[in-house]
Amino acid sequence: MQLLNETLRCLPKSGATKSYIQCLASVGWAAVGYQHHRHYASIPAIAMSHEQFDGPTPDASRSPLITMHGLFGSKQNWRSISRALAKQTNRRVYTVDLRNHGDSPHTDTHNSIGMTADLVAFTQAKSLSQTCVMGHSMGGRSAMHFTLSHPDLVERLIVVDISPVYIPGTIEDMTGIFKAMLQIDMPPDMSLSQGRQAAKEKLGETVDRSSVDFILLNLRKRPKTGEFYWACNVNVLLNSLPGFTRYGEHIANLPPYTGPTTFICGTRSPYMERESWPEVLKIFPNANIHWLDTGHLVHLEKPQQFIQIVTEFLNDP
């Protein structure tokens, strides 16, 4: 996973000025069905595909948790953890596919304003006055932007292995991954397993082999035509890369979020620099940080410790 770990660092998202976000916050929704054609200000909001998890004794008075995956991920990556958290916290847990990922619609934009619009639409569709949000990597950036621009909707924030102020490296490696994905062309008469093997060999020529299996979770096959396709919107994600590097400047004018916040980071991951923690506290003054002996995929490498930290944080009065 080394190349993936080092390239996911490029997932800050383009945003907007403070005045534009304030404008977004003042816009209401028409009283029609939850459809991806609805608009949040000038950004079309999509209806995110999602799954819901409830423990044996759910407490309806507790705010639910919305969990967001990272780049190349999907809601299915969080199923086992979501089941455990629902059971141990008595909160309903939603896992979502962010736009341009998984089973959610593809759009021609991929930035913080769009993903914030999607989350606002989701909370309104579910009649949630407040929620807890948790995001990993790209999803963590989405969770932070949503929280900073709509603090009234967020009870607690959990950020997994990503920083709001520190981004090591550049976008060249990520560009290479996307271009390699676009160059793959399998005939429709191949089976899915054959297609995955062919794609694995092709990606392995330019992408670190330890990252290939994770990327291949996005390879799908249309049942009627046999056409292979990527679940993630490769072209839009590739074209959006230049904007991803401007995340910091677009949250700079938003007020700090003073609600309970925790960061869970890997000691062997490059995504959170210890020296930048004082800057993080300026944005999230009520935050603490947990370090686990992992790389970037903290929740997969140390699931029990991760679940325990999140459970204690969500159950804290």
Summary of the structure (lengths in Angstrom):
residues: 317
radius of gyration: 18.9
end to end distance: 37.1
largest distance: 56.9
contacts: 1069
relative contact order: 0.18
helix: 43%
strand: 15%
